[in-house]
Amino acid sequence: MERQLVVFELADEHYGLDITSVESIIKMQAITKMPHALSFVEGITNLRGTVVPVMDLRRRFGVESKKADRETRIVVTNINRMQVGIIVDAVSQVLRIQDEAIEPPPPMATTVNSAFILGIAKLEGQLVILLDLEKILSVEEQERLAFATA
């Protein structure tokens, strides 16, 4: 079977999200800080009249922060029926991949917690780490985000 991925860059690594979980990709915009937010939550933003929590994927993965630049994007995703924005360094492409090209993640393949990884795809000499959005946030973290934006 074939799937389409939105590929983005973060700290010199390439990551992929299933296109069906991506609602939109927007340029960096104003984000309002939230008191008592989770450490990796940048704040909230107004997306076409809807308040959306925005998390910094670098902080979530324990990677050094980077100042936003003209390539920085917010990937608006759907995590368990909740809109969540994810700050990434850049979005590079949308590509098609066969399921057979996806391998299970090796235990120490990346700086990312392997629980967040669906698999790794080898494409044109580069590795693309496929993220499992359902596992990036625990149930408790999802509840805190939902409460903060209610």
N, CA, C and O atoms as a MOPAC input file, in Angstrom:
PM7 MOZYME 1SCF
protein

 N      0.83400 1    -1.18000 1     0.00000 1
 C      0.00000 1     0.00000 1     0.00000 1
 C      0.88300 1     1.25000 1     0.00000 1
 O      2.01600 1     1.23000 1     0.48100 1
 N      0.34500 1     2.31700 1    -0.54200 1
 C      1.09400 1     3.56000 1    -0.63200 1
 C      0.51200 1     4.59000 1     0.32900 1
 O     -0.69400 1     4.61200 1     0.57900 1
 N      1.37600 1     5.43300 1     0.86000 1
 C      0.91000 1     6.53600 1     1.69700 1
 C      1.62600 1     7.81800 1     1.28400 1
 O      2.72200 1     7.78900 1     0.72400 1
 N      0.97500 1     8.94100 1     1.57500 1
 C      1.58200 1    10.23200 1     1.29600 1
 C      2.05600 1    10.83900 1     2.60400 1
 O      1.37400 1    10.76900 1     3.62700 1
 N      3.23900 1    11.43600 1     2.55100 1
 C      3.82800 1    12.04000 1     3.73500 1
 C      4.12200 1    13.51300 1     3.50700 1
 O      4.53600 1    13.91300 1     2.41900 1
 N      3.90500 1    14.31300 1     4.53600 1
 C      4.41700 1    15.67400 1     4.56900 1
 C      5.76600 1    15.56900 1     5.27100 1
 O      5.84000 1    15.14900 1     6.42500 1
 N      6.83300 1    15.95200 1     4.56700 1
 C      8.18300 1    15.83800 1     5.12300 1
 C      8.63800 1    17.21600 1     5.59700 1
 O      8.53400 1    18.20600 1     4.87200 1
 N      9.14600 1    17.25900 1     6.83400 1
 C      9.64600 1    18.52700 1     7.37100 1
 C     10.99900 1    18.30400 1     8.01900 1
 O     11.40400 1    17.17700 1     8.30200 1
 N     11.68600 1    19.41900 1     8.24600 1
 C     13.01500 1    19.37500 1     8.84500 1
 C     12.95800 1    19.91400 1    10.26400 1
 O     12.21500 1    20.84300 1    10.58200 1
 N     13.76800 1    19.29500 1    11.09500 1
 C     13.89400 1    19.72200 1    12.48100 1
 C     15.28000 1    19.30800 1    12.94400 1
 O     15.59400 1    18.11800 1    12.99000 1
 N     16.10800 1    20.28000 1    13.28400 1
 C     17.45600 1    20.00200 1    13.79700 1
 C     18.23400 1    19.04900 1    12.88500 1
 O     18.79800 1    18.05800 1    13.34700 1
 N     18.25700 1    19.35700 1    11.59900 1
 C     19.01800 1    18.59400 1    10.59800 1
 C     18.54600 1    17.15900 1    10.39100 1
 O     19.26700 1    16.34900 1     9.80900 1
 N     17.36500 1    16.84300 1    10.85400 1
 C     16.76700 1    15.52800 1    10.59600 1
 C     15.51600 1    15.74500 1     9.76100 1
 O     14.91400 1    16.81900 1     9.79500 1
 N     15.12700 1    14.71700 1     9.00700 1
 C     13.90200 1    14.76800 1     8.21100 1
 C     12.84500 1    13.89200 1     8.88200 1
 O     13.10200 1    12.74400 1     9.24600 1
 N     11.65400 1    14.46400 1     9.03500 1
 C     10.54600 1    13.76000 1     9.66200 1
 C      9.36700 1    13.73500 1     8.70600 1
 O      9.22200 1    14.61500 1     7.85800 1
 N      8.53000 1    12.72200 1     8.84900 1
 C      7.34800 1    12.62300 1     8.00900 1
 C      6.10100 1    12.42200 1     8.84000 1
 O      6.10800 1    11.72600 1     9.85500 1
 N      5.02000 1    13.05600 1     8.37900 1
 C      3.69500 1    12.86900 1     8.96900 1
 C      2.76500 1    12.40400 1     7.87200 1
 O      2.83400 1    12.89300 1     6.74500 1
 N      1.89500 1    11.46300 1     8.19500 1
 C      0.90100 1    11.03000 1     7.22200 1
 C      0.05200 1    12.23400 1     6.83700 1
 O     -0.44800 1    12.95400 1     7.70100 1
 N     -0.10700 1    12.44500 1     5.54500 1
 C     -0.80000 1    13.64400 1     5.06100 1
 C     -2.23800 1    13.72800 1     5.56800 1
 O     -2.80000 1    14.82000 1     5.65600 1
 N     -2.83600 1    12.58900 1     5.90000 1
 C     -4.22600 1    12.61000 1     6.38200 1
 C     -4.35000 1    13.24700 1     7.76700 1
 O     -5.44600 1    13.63600 1     8.17100 1
 N     -3.23700 1    13.35700 1     8.49800 1
 C     -3.28600 1    13.97700 1     9.82600 1
 C     -2.88900 1    15.45300 1     9.79400 1
 O     -2.90600 1    16.12500 1    10.82500 1
 N     -2.52800 1    15.95900 1     8.60300 1
 C     -2.11800 1    17.35800 1     8.46400 1
 C     -3.28200 1    18.16100 1     7.89000 1
 O     -3.77000 1    17.87400 1     6.79600 1
 N     -3.71600 1    19.16500 1     8.63900 1
 C     -4.83000 1    20.00200 1     8.17900 1
 C     -4.35400 1    21.16800 1     7.33100 1
 O     -4.98100 1    21.51100 1     6.32900 1
 N     -3.23800 1    21.78000 1     7.73300 1
 C     -2.68500 1    22.88500 1     6.95400 1
 C     -1.25500 1    23.14800 1     7.38800 1
 O     -0.79800 1    22.66000 1     8.42200 1
 N     -0.56100 1    23.92700 1     6.57800 1
 C      0.80200 1    24.35200 1     6.88000 1
 C      0.79800 1    25.86400 1     6.72800 1
 O      0.46600 1    26.38800 1     5.66500 1
 N      1.16600 1    26.55900 1     7.79200 1
 C      1.12700 1    28.02000 1     7.75400 1
 C      2.48100 1    28.60100 1     8.13600 1
 O      3.29300 1    27.94900 1     8.79200 1
 N      2.70500 1    29.84000 1     7.71300 1
 C      3.91100 1    30.54700 1     8.13400 1
 C      3.79600 1    30.83600 1     9.62600 1
 O      2.70300 1    30.88600 1    10.19000 1
 N      4.95200 1    31.02400 1    10.24200 1
 C      4.97600 1    31.36100 1    11.66500 1
 C      4.13600 1    32.62000 1    11.87900 1
 O      4.23000 1    33.57600 1    11.11000 1
 N      3.32700 1    32.61200 1    12.91600 1
 C      2.49900 1    33.77300 1    13.22700 1
 C      2.51900 1    34.01200 1    14.72300 1
 O      3.13000 1    33.25200 1    15.47400 1
 N      1.84800 1    35.07000 1    15.15400 1
 C      1.84500 1    35.44000 1    16.57000 1
 C      1.29500 1    34.30500 1    17.42600 1
 O      0.26200 1    33.70900 1    17.12000 1
 N      2.01500 1    34.02600 1    18.50300 1
 C      1.61200 1    32.98900 1    19.45600 1
 C      1.53100 1    33.63900 1    20.83200 1
 O      2.46600 1    34.31400 1    21.26400 1
 N      0.42000 1    33.43400 1    21.50800 1
 C      0.20900 1    33.98700 1    22.84400 1
 C      0.64400 1    32.95900 1    23.87600 1
 O      0.17700 1    31.82100 1    23.87000 1
 N      1.54800 1    33.37400 1    24.76700 1
 C      2.01700 1    32.47700 1    25.83000 1
 C      0.86300 1    32.14200 1    26.76900 1
 O     -0.04900 1    32.94200 1    26.97300 1
 N      0.92600 1    30.93600 1    27.33700 1
 C     -0.09000 1    30.49800 1    28.29600 1
 C      0.58100 1    30.23100 1    29.64000 1
 O      1.58600 1    29.52300 1    29.70500 1
 N      0.02700 1    30.79900 1    30.71500 1
 C      0.60600 1    30.50100 1    32.02800 1
 C      0.40400 1    29.02600 1    32.38300 1
 O     -0.61900 1    28.43000 1    32.04500 1
 N      1.36800 1    28.46400 1    33.05100 1
 C      1.31000 1    27.08100 1    33.53500 1
 C      1.18000 1    26.06000 1    32.40000 1
 O      0.65400 1    24.96700 1    32.60700 1
 N      1.65300 1    26.41000 1    31.21700 1
 C      1.58100 1    25.48200 1    30.08300 1
 C      2.64000 1    24.39400 1    30.23300 1
 O      3.61600 1    24.54900 1    30.96700 1
 N      2.42700 1    23.30800 1    29.53200 1
 C      3.44200 1    22.25600 1    29.47500 1
 C      4.73000 1    22.86200 1    28.92900 1
 O      4.67900 1    23.80900 1    28.14400 1
 N      5.87300 1    22.33800 1    29.32800 1
 C      7.16200 1    22.94900 1    28.98400 1
 C      7.40200 1    23.07900 1    27.48200 1
 O      8.10400 1    23.99400 1    27.05200 1
 N      6.84400 1    22.19500 1    26.68800 1
 C      7.08300 1    22.22500 1    25.24400 1
 C      5.98100 1    22.95000 1    24.47500 1
 O      6.01100 1    23.00600 1    23.24600 1
 N      5.01200 1    23.50400 1    25.19800 1
 C      3.92900 1    24.24500 1    24.54000 1
 C      4.34400 1    25.70800 1    24.43200 1
 O      4.61100 1    26.37100 1    25.43400 1
 N      4.39000 1    26.19300 1    23.20100 1
 C      4.78300 1    27.58000 1    22.94200 1
 C      3.66200 1    28.54000 1    23.34200 1
 O      3.92200 1    29.65300 1    23.79800 1
 N      2.41400 1    28.10100 1    23.16600 1
 C      1.27300 1    28.94300 1    23.50500 1
 C      0.08600 1    28.58900 1    22.63500 1
 O     -0.08000 1    27.44100 1    22.22300 1
 N     -0.74900 1    29.60000 1    22.35500 1
 C     -1.91700 1    29.39400 1    21.50500 1
 C     -1.90700 1    30.43300 1    20.38700 1
 O     -1.31500 1    31.50500 1    20.51900 1
 N     -2.56900 1    30.09600 1    19.29200 1
 C     -2.68500 1    31.03400 1    18.18100 1
 C     -4.10200 1    30.98500 1    17.63500 1
 O     -4.83800 1    30.02300 1    17.85100 1
 N     -4.46500 1    32.03600 1    16.92900 1
 C     -5.78600 1    32.12000 1    16.31900 1
 C     -5.65600 1    31.68900 1    14.86400 1
 O     -4.99500 1    32.35100 1    14.06400 1
 N     -6.28200 1    30.59300 1    14.53800 1
 C     -6.23000 1    30.07400 1    13.17300 1
 C     -7.63400 1    30.14000 1    12.58500 1
 O     -8.48200 1    29.29600 1    12.87400 1
 N     -7.86500 1    31.13800 1    11.76700 1
 C     -9.17000 1    31.33300 1    11.12600 1
 C    -10.31800 1    31.26600 1    12.14200 1
 O    -11.33600 1    30.61400 1    11.90900 1
 N    -10.12900 1    31.95600 1    13.27000 1
 C    -11.18800 1    32.02900 1    14.27200 1
 C    -11.19600 1    30.91600 1    15.30000 1
 O    -12.02100 1    30.92600 1    16.21300 1
 N    -10.30000 1    29.96300 1    15.16900 1
 C    -10.21500 1    28.85600 1    16.12300 1
 C     -8.92700 1    28.98600 1    16.93500 1
 O     -7.85600 1    29.22200 1    16.37600 1
 N     -9.03400 1    28.83300 1    18.25100 1
 C     -7.85600 1    28.86500 1    19.11600 1
 C     -7.17600 1    27.50000 1    19.04600 1
 O     -7.79100 1    26.47100 1    19.32500 1
 N     -5.89900 1    27.51000 1    18.66800 1
 C     -5.15400 1    26.26600 1    18.47300 1
 C     -3.90400 1    26.29000 1    19.35300 1
 O     -3.12900 1    27.24400 1    19.28900 1
 N     -3.69500 1    25.24600 1    20.18100 1
 C     -2.44300 1    25.17100 1    20.93400 1
 C     -1.28700 1    24.88100 1    19.97900 1
 O     -1.44200 1    24.15800 1    18.99400 1
 N     -0.12500 1    25.46000 1    20.29000 1
 C      1.04900 1    25.28100 1    19.43100 1
 C      2.18800 1    24.74800 1    20.28200 1
 O      2.53800 1    25.33100 1    21.30900 1
 N      2.76500 1    23.62600 1    19.84200 1
 C      3.89400 1    23.07800 1    20.58700 1
 C      5.17200 1    23.18200 1    19.76600 1
 O      5.15500 1    23.09900 1    18.53800 1
 N      6.26800 1    23.36500 1    20.47200 1
 C      7.58800 1    23.45500 1    19.85900 1
 C      8.16600 1    22.04300 1    19.83400 1
 O      8.53200 1    21.49300 1    20.87200 1
 N      8.24300 1    21.47200 1    18.64800 1
 C      8.70000 1    20.08700 1    18.53000 1
 C     10.15500 1    19.93600 1    18.96500 1
 O     10.54400 1    18.87400 1    19.45100 1
 N     10.96300 1    20.98100 1    18.79800 1
 C     12.35300 1    20.92300 1    19.28100 1
 C     12.36400 1    20.69300 1    20.79600 1
 O     13.09700 1    19.83800 1    21.29500 1
 N     11.54900 1    21.45900 1    21.52000 1
 C     11.50300 1    21.28800 1    22.97500 1
 C     10.93900 1    19.92500 1    23.34700 1
 O     11.42100 1    19.28700 1    24.28300 1
 N      9.92300 1    19.47600 1    22.62200 1
 C      9.31700 1    18.17800 1    22.91800 1
 C     10.34500 1    17.06400 1    22.78100 1
 O     10.34700 1    16.10500 1    23.55300 1
 N     11.22400 1    17.20600 1    21.77900 1
 C     12.23000 1    16.17500 1    21.52800 1
 C     13.52600 1    16.41600 1    22.29500 1
 O     14.46800 1    15.63500 1    22.16500 1
 N     13.59000 1    17.48600 1    23.09500 1
 C     14.79300 1    17.76700 1    23.86800 1
 C     15.95200 1    18.24600 1    23.02000 1
 O     17.11300 1    17.99600 1    23.34500 1
 N     15.63500 1    18.94100 1    21.92100 1
 C     16.65800 1    19.46200 1    21.01600 1
 C     16.80800 1    20.95400 1    21.28700 1
 O     15.84400 1    21.62300 1    21.65700 1
 N     18.01700 1    21.47100 1    21.10100 1
 C     18.28300 1    22.88600 1    21.33700 1
 C     17.32300 1    23.77800 1    20.54900 1
 O     17.03400 1    23.51800 1    19.38100 1
 N     16.83600 1    24.82800 1    21.20300 1
 C     15.90000 1    25.75500 1    20.55600 1
 C     16.57700 1    26.52300 1    19.43200 1
 O     17.79900 1    26.66100 1    19.38700 1
 N     15.74300 1    27.01500 1    18.52900 1
 C     16.23000 1    27.79900 1    17.39800 1
 C     15.25800 1    28.94400 1    17.18200 1
 O     14.04200 1    28.76200 1    17.24400 1
 N     15.80200 1    30.12100 1    16.92800 1
 C     14.94600 1    31.27900 1    16.65800 1
 C     14.22800 1    31.06600 1    15.33200 1
 O     14.82200 1    30.59900 1    14.36000 1
 N     12.95100 1    31.41000 1    15.30500 1
 C     12.16800 1    31.26700 1    14.07400 1
 C     12.76500 1    32.13600 1    12.96900 1
 O     13.23300 1    33.24700 1    13.21900 1
 N     12.74100 1    31.61200 1    11.74800 1
 C     13.20000 1    32.38400 1    10.59600 1
 C     12.16100 1    32.28200 1     9.48500 1
 O     11.05300 1    31.79800 1     9.71900 1
 N     12.50300 1    32.72900 1     8.28500 1
 C     11.49500 1    32.76700 1     7.21900 1
 C     11.08300 1    31.38300 1     6.73300 1
 O     10.07300 1    31.25300 1     6.04100 1
 N     11.84600 1    30.34300 1     7.08200 1
 C     11.49700 1    28.97100 1     6.70400 1
 C     10.62700 1    28.27400 1     7.75400 1
 O      9.99500 1    27.25900 1     7.46200 1
 N     10.59300 1    28.81300 1     8.96700 1
 C      9.84300 1    28.19300 1    10.06000 1
 C      8.35900 1    28.11000 1     9.70400 1
 O      7.77900 1    29.05900 1     9.17600 1
 N      7.76600 1    26.97200 1    10.00000 1
 C      6.34900 1    26.76400 1     9.70600 1
 C      5.64500 1    26.17400 1    10.92700 1
 O      6.26200 1    25.58500 1    11.81500 1
 N      4.33600 1    26.36000 1    10.92900 1
 C      3.48300 1    25.66800 1    11.89200 1
 C      2.68300 1    24.65600 1    11.08700 1
 O      1.91100 1    25.02200 1    10.20000 1
 N      2.87400 1    23.38200 1    11.40300 1
 C      2.10100 1    22.32300 1    10.76000 1
 C      0.89500 1    22.07700 1    11.66100 1
 O      1.03500 1    21.63000 1    12.80000 1
 N     -0.28300 1    22.37500 1    11.13700 1
 C     -1.50400 1    22.19300 1    11.92400 1
 C     -1.97900 1    20.76300 1    11.70300 1
 O     -2.31400 1    20.36100 1    10.58900 1
 N     -1.99600 1    20.00700 1    12.79700 1
 C     -2.30800 1    18.58400 1    12.72800 1
 C     -3.58700 1    18.28300 1    13.49300 1
 O     -4.13500 1    19.13000 1    14.19800 1
 N     -4.03200 1    17.07100 1    13.33000 1
 C     -5.18700 1    16.58000 1    14.06200 1
 C     -4.69900 1    15.41100 1    14.91100 1
 O     -4.38700 1    14.33800 1    14.39200 1
 N     -4.63700 1    15.63300 1    16.21700 1
 C     -4.20100 1    14.58500 1    17.14200 1
 C     -5.41600 1    14.17100 1    17.96400 1
 O     -5.89600 1    14.92700 1    18.80800 1
 N     -5.90400 1    12.96400 1    17.70700 1
 C     -7.10300 1    12.47700 1    18.40900 1
 C     -8.23400 1    13.50600 1    18.38300 1
 O     -8.80000 1    13.85500 1    19.41900 1
 N     -8.54700 1    13.97900 1    17.18900 1
 C     -9.64600 1    14.92400 1    16.94100 1
 C     -9.43800 1    16.29800 1    17.57000 1
 O    -10.40300 1    17.03800 1    17.75900 1
 N     -8.19500 1    16.65200 1    17.89800 1
 C     -7.89800 1    17.98100 1    18.43000 1
 C     -6.86200 1    18.64400 1    17.52600 1
 O     -5.83000 1    18.05400 1    17.20700 1
 N     -7.15400 1    19.88400 1    17.11600 1
 C     -6.18400 1    20.61500 1    16.30900 1
 C     -5.01500 1    21.02300 1    17.18400 1
 O     -5.20300 1    21.59100 1    18.26000 1
 N     -3.79400 1    20.72900 1    16.71700 1
 C     -2.57800 1    21.11900 1    17.42300 1
 C     -1.58600 1    21.60400 1    16.37900 1
 O     -1.35600 1    20.93800 1    15.37000 1
 N     -0.99600 1    22.77500 1    16.63000 1
 C      0.05000 1    23.28200 1    15.75300 1
 C      1.40400 1    22.79600 1    16.23500 1
 O      1.66900 1    22.74200 1    17.43600 1
 N      2.25100 1    22.44400 1    15.28900 1
 C      3.59300 1    21.96400 1    15.61000 1
 C      4.59700 1    22.86000 1    14.89100 1
 O      4.56900 1    22.96900 1    13.66500 1
 N      5.49000 1    23.50500 1    15.65700 1
 C      6.50200 1    24.36700 1    15.05300 1
 C      7.64200 1    23.49600 1    14.53300 1
 O      8.21400 1    22.69600 1    15.27400 1
 N      7.96800 1    23.66100 1    13.24100 1
 C      9.06300 1    22.91800 1    12.61500 1
 C      9.99300 1    23.91100 1    11.92000 1
 O      9.60100 1    25.04200 1    11.63100 1
 N     11.22700 1    23.48100 1    11.65300 1
 C     12.20900 1    24.37200 1    11.02300 1
 C     11.82200 1    24.72600 1     9.59400 1
 O     11.98000 1    25.87300 1     9.17600 1
 N     11.32000 1    23.75800 1     8.84400 1
 C     10.92300 1    23.97700 1     7.45000 1
 C     10.12300 1    22.77400 1     6.97700 1
 O     10.31800 1    21.65900 1     7.46100 1
 N      9.22600 1    23.00500 1     6.03400 1
 C      8.52400 1    21.90100 1     5.37500 1
 C      9.16800 1    21.75600 1     4.00900 1
 O      9.24600 1    22.72100 1     3.24800 1
 N      9.63400 1    20.54400 1     3.69400 1
 C     10.41300 1    20.38500 1     2.46700 1
 C      9.63300 1    19.81300 1     1.29500 1
 O      9.82700 1    20.24600 1     0.16000 1
 N      8.75100 1    18.84300 1     1.54700 1
 C      8.06700 1    18.22200 1     0.41700 1
 C      6.90700 1    17.34600 1     0.87000 1
 O      6.76100 1    17.01700 1     2.04700 1
 N      6.09500 1    16.98400 1    -0.10900 1
 C      5.07300 1    15.95800 1     0.07300 1
 C      5.48600 1    14.83100 1    -0.84700 1
 O      5.74500 1    15.05400 1    -2.03000 1
 N      5.55000 1    13.62000 1    -0.31500 1
 C      5.96900 1    12.50900 1    -1.17000 1
 C      5.14200 1    11.27100 1    -0.91800 1
 O      4.47700 1    11.12600 1     0.10800 1
 N      5.20600 1    10.38700 1    -1.88900 1
 C      4.50900 1     9.10000 1    -1.79700 1
 C      5.54000 1     8.03000 1    -1.45000 1
 O      6.67300 1     8.04900 1    -1.93200 1
 N      5.11500 1     7.10300 1    -0.60500 1
 C      6.02300 1     6.03100 1    -0.20700 1
 C      5.22900 1     4.73700 1    -0.07100 1
 O      4.08100 1     4.73300 1     0.37500 1
 N      5.85900 1     3.65900 1    -0.45900 1
 C      5.25500 1     2.33900 1    -0.29900 1
 C      5.48400 1     1.87400 1     1.13800 1
 O      6.54300 1     2.12500 1     1.71500 1
 N      4.50200 1     1.20500 1     1.70800 1
 C      4.63900 1     0.69700 1     3.07900 1
 C      5.85700 1    -0.21300 1     3.22800 1
 O      6.46800 1    -0.27000 1     4.29500 1
 N      6.20800 1    -0.92900 1     2.15000 1
 C      7.36300 1    -1.84400 1     2.21900 1
 C      8.68000 1    -1.09200 1     2.42800 1
 O      9.66600 1    -1.68200 1     2.87000 1
 N      8.70000 1     0.20200 1     2.11400 1
 C      9.92800 1     0.99600 1     2.27200 1
 C     10.11300 1     1.49400 1     3.70300 1
 O     11.10800 1     2.14700 1     4.01700 1
 N      9.15000 1     1.18100 1     4.56500 1
 C      9.20900 1     1.64200 1     5.95600 1
 C      9.70200 1     0.50700 1     6.84200 1
 O      9.16000 1    -0.59800 1     6.82800 1
 N     10.74400 1     0.80800 1     7.61300 1
 C     11.31700 1    -0.18500 1     8.52700 1
 C     11.00400 1     0.21700 1     9.96200 1
 O     10.80500 1     1.39600 1    10.25100 1
 N     10.96000 1    -0.77000 1    10.86700 1
 C     10.76400 1    -0.40700 1    12.27500 1
 C     11.95900 1     0.41300 1    12.76300 1
 O     13.07100 1     0.24700 1    12.26300 1
 N     11.73800 1     1.28400 1    13.72300 1
 C     12.84900 1     2.12100 1    14.18600 1
 C     13.86600 1     1.32900 1    14.99400 1
 O     13.49200 1     0.55000 1    15.87100 1
 N     15.15900 1     1.52300 1    14.70600 1
 C     16.17600 1     0.92500 1    15.57700 1
 C     16.11200 1     1.61700 1    16.94300 1
 O     15.71000 1     2.77800 1    17.01900 1
 N     16.49500 1     0.93400 1    18.01000 1
 C     16.33200 1     1.49500 1    19.35200 1
 C     17.04000 1     2.84000 1    19.57000 1
 O     16.53300 1     3.68400 1    20.30900 1
 N     18.18300 1     3.04900 1    18.94900 1
 C     18.93900 1     4.28300 1    19.19300 1
 C     19.18400 1     5.04800 1    17.89600 1
 O     20.26700 1     5.60200 1    17.70900 1
 N     18.21900 1     5.09100 1    17.01200 1
 C     18.42600 1     5.67000 1    15.68400 1
 C     18.51500 1     7.18600 1    15.68300 1
 O     19.24400 1     7.76400 1    14.87600 1
 N     17.78700 1     7.83100 1    16.57100 1
 C     17.70200 1     9.28900 1    16.51600 1
 C     17.70000 1     9.86000 1    17.91900 1
 O     17.77600 1     9.13500 1    18.91200 1
 N     17.61300 1    11.17300 1    17.97300 1
 C     17.52200 1    11.85600 1    19.26600 1
 C     16.10300 1    11.83200 1    19.80900 1
 O     15.86100 1    12.27200 1    20.93300 1
 N     15.16500 1    11.32500 1    19.02400 1
 C     13.75100 1    11.32300 1    19.39700 1
 C     13.40900 1    10.04700 1    20.15700 1
 O     13.91300 1     8.97100 1    19.83400 1
 N     12.56500 1    10.16800 1    21.15200 1
 C     12.05700 1     9.02400 1    21.89800 1
 C     11.44800 1     8.03100 1    20.90400 1
 O     10.56400 1     8.40200 1    20.13200 1
 N     11.90100 1     6.79300 1    20.91300 1
 C     11.42700 1     5.81800 1    19.92100 1
 C      9.92800 1     5.53800 1    20.04100 1
 O      9.32800 1     5.02000 1    19.09900 1
 N      9.31300 1     5.87000 1    21.17600 1
 C      7.86000 1     5.69200 1    21.31500 1
 C      7.09900 1     6.61500 1    20.37000 1
 O      5.94800 1     6.34000 1    20.03000 1
 N      7.73000 1     7.71000 1    19.94200 1
 C      7.08300 1     8.67000 1    19.04300 1
 C      7.20900 1     8.26500 1    17.57700 1
 O      6.63600 1     8.92200 1    16.70800 1
 N      7.94800 1     7.19600 1    17.29100 1
 C      8.29400 1     6.85800 1    15.90500 1
 C      7.50700 1     5.64900 1    15.40400 1
 O      7.48100 1     4.59800 1    16.04400 1
 N      6.86600 1     5.82000 1    14.24700 1
 C      6.17500 1     4.70500 1    13.58100 1
 C      7.16400 1     3.82600 1    12.83400 1
 O      7.03900 1     2.60200 1    12.81600 1
 N      8.13900 1     4.46300 1    12.22400 1
 C      9.11900 1     3.73500 1    11.43500 1
 C     10.07500 1     4.69800 1    10.77200 1
 O      9.98900 1     5.91200 1    10.95400 1
 N     10.99200 1     4.13500 1     9.99500 1
 C     11.97900 1     4.94100 1     9.27900 1
 C     11.96600 1     4.52500 1     7.82300 1
 O     12.02100 1     3.34000 1     7.49500 1
 N     11.89300 1     5.52200 1     6.95800 1
 C     11.89900 1     5.26300 1     5.51700 1
 C     13.21700 1     5.74200 1     4.93100 1
 O     13.70600 1     6.81900 1     5.27100 1
 N     13.78800 1     4.93200 1     4.04700 1
 C     15.00000 1     5.33100 1     3.33100 1
 C     14.57300 1     5.82800 1     1.96400 1
 O     14.02500 1     5.07700 1     1.15700 1
 N     14.83100 1     7.10500 1     1.71300 1
 C     14.42000 1     7.71800 1     0.45900 1
 C     15.57400 1     8.49000 1    -0.15600 1
 O     16.10600 1     9.41800 1     0.45200 1
 N     15.95100 1     8.10700 1    -1.34400 1
 C     16.98200 1     8.82900 1    -2.08400 1
 C     18.18300 1     9.17400 1    -1.20400 1
 O     18.65100 1    10.31300 1    -1.20800 1
 N     18.67400 1     8.20600 1    -0.46300 1
 C     19.86700 1     8.39900 1     0.34100 1
 C     19.65900 1     9.11800 1     1.66200 1
 O     20.62600 1     9.36300 1     2.38400 1
 N     18.43700 1     9.45700 1     1.99100 1
 C     18.19000 1    10.10200 1     3.28400 1
 C     17.18300 1     9.29100 1     4.09100 1
 O     16.35800 1     8.56000 1     3.54400 1
 N     17.27700 1     9.44300 1     5.39300 1
 C     16.32700 1     8.77800 1     6.27600 1
 C     15.22000 1     9.75600 1     6.64000 1
 O     15.48200 1    10.91000 1     6.98000 1
 N     13.98400 1     9.28400 1     6.56500 1
 C     12.83500 1    10.08200 1     6.99100 1
 C     12.20000 1     9.34600 1     8.16100 1
 O     11.77600 1     8.19700 1     8.03400 1
 N     12.14000 1    10.02300 1     9.29900 1
 C     11.58700 1     9.43700 1    10.51500 1
 C     10.08300 1     9.69800 1    10.52300 1
 O      9.64700 1    10.84900 1    10.53700 1
 N      9.30000 1     8.63200 1    10.51300 1
 C      7.84300 1     8.77100 1    10.49600 1
 C      7.33300 1     8.87300 1    11.93100 1
 O      7.54900 1     7.97700 1    12.74700 1
 N      6.65900 1     9.97100 1    12.22000 1
 C      6.18300 1    10.21500 1    13.58000 1
 C      4.77900 1     9.67700 1    13.79400 1
 O      3.93900 1     9.70200 1    12.89400 1
 N      4.54700 1     9.19500 1    14.99200 1
 C      3.22800 1     8.73000 1    15.41200 1
 C      2.59700 1     9.84300 1    16.24600 1
 O      2.87400 1     9.96600 1    17.43900 1
 N      1.75300 1    10.64600 1    15.61500 1
 C      1.15000 1    11.79000 1    16.31000 1
 C      0.34600 1    11.38200 1    17.53300 1
 O      0.27600 1    12.12400 1    18.51200 1
 N     -0.25700 1    10.20600 1    17.47700 1
 C     -1.08500 1     9.74700 1    18.59900 1
 C     -0.24500 1     9.56300 1    19.87000 1
 O     -0.77800 1     9.61000 1    20.97900 1
 N      1.08100 1     9.35300 1    19.70600 1
 C      1.92900 1     9.08100 1    20.86900 1
 C      2.80500 1    10.25600 1    21.27400 1
 O      3.46700 1    10.20700 1    22.31000 1
 N      2.81600 1    11.32600 1    20.45600 1
 C      3.63600 1    12.49100 1    20.80000 1
 C      3.11600 1    13.15900 1    22.06900 1
 O      3.88300 1    13.73700 1    22.84000 1
 N      1.81000 1    13.07400 1    22.27200 1
 C      1.20200 1    13.61300 1    23.48700 1
 C      0.54800 1    12.48300 1    24.27200 1
 O     -0.18400 1    11.67100 1    23.70800 1
 N      0.81500 1    12.43500 1    25.57400 1
 C      0.13500 1    11.45200 1    26.41500 1
 C     -1.32700 1    11.87500 1    26.56500 1
 O     -1.68600 1    13.00100 1    26.22300 1
 N     -2.15000 1    10.99400 1    27.06600 1
 C     -3.56600 1    11.30500 1    27.28200 1
 C     -3.68500 1    12.51000 1    28.21900 1
 O     -4.48800 1    13.41200 1    27.97900 1
 N     -2.88600 1    12.52000 1    29.28000 1
 C     -2.92200 1    13.63800 1    30.23600 1
 C     -2.52100 1    14.94900 1    29.55500 1
 O     -3.14500 1    15.98400 1    29.78800 1
 N     -1.48200 1    14.90900 1    28.71500 1
 C     -1.04800 1    16.11900 1    28.00900 1
 C     -2.12700 1    16.60400 1    27.04100 1
 O     -2.35100 1    17.80700 1    26.91200 1
 N     -2.78700 1    15.67500 1    26.36900 1
 C     -3.87600 1    16.05100 1    25.46600 1
 C     -5.01000 1    16.71500 1    26.24200 1
 O     -5.58600 1    17.70400 1    25.78800 1
 N     -5.32700 1    16.17100 1    27.40800 1
 C     -6.39200 1    16.74900 1    28.23500 1
 C     -6.02000 1    18.15800 1    28.69100 1
 O     -6.86800 1    19.05100 1    28.70000 1
 N     -4.75400 1    18.36200 1    29.06900 1
 C     -4.31200 1    19.69400 1    29.50000 1
 C     -4.39300 1    20.69100 1    28.35300 1
 O     -4.78900 1    21.83900 1    28.55500 1
 N     -4.02200 1    20.26100 1    27.15500 1
 C     -4.11200 1    21.15400 1    25.99400 1
 C     -5.56200 1    21.48700 1    25.67600 1
 O     -5.89400 1    22.64000 1    25.40100 1
 N     -6.42000 1    20.48100 1    25.71400 1
 C     -7.84100 1    20.70000 1    25.41500 1
 C     -8.45500 1    21.65700 1    26.43600 1
 O     -9.24400 1    22.53100 1    26.07700 1
 N     -8.09200 1    21.48900 1    27.70200 1
 C     -8.61700 1    22.35400 1    28.76000 1
 C     -8.13800 1    23.79000 1    28.56600 1
 O     -8.90400 1    24.73500 1    28.75900 1
 N     -6.87900 1    23.95300 1    28.18500 1
 C     -6.29300 1    25.28900 1    28.02100 1
 C     -6.93100 1    26.06700 1    26.87800 1
 O     -6.95500 1    27.29800 1    26.89800 1
 N     -7.44500 1    25.35800 1    25.88800 1
 C     -8.01800 1    26.04600 1    24.72500 1
 C     -9.54100 1    26.05600 1    24.74000 1
 O    -10.17200 1    26.58300 1    23.82300 1
 N    -10.12900 1    25.47600 1    25.77800 1
 C    -11.60800 1    25.41000 1    25.83700 1
 C    -12.21100 1    26.76500 1    26.13800 1
 O    -13.43300 1    26.89300 1    26.22400 1

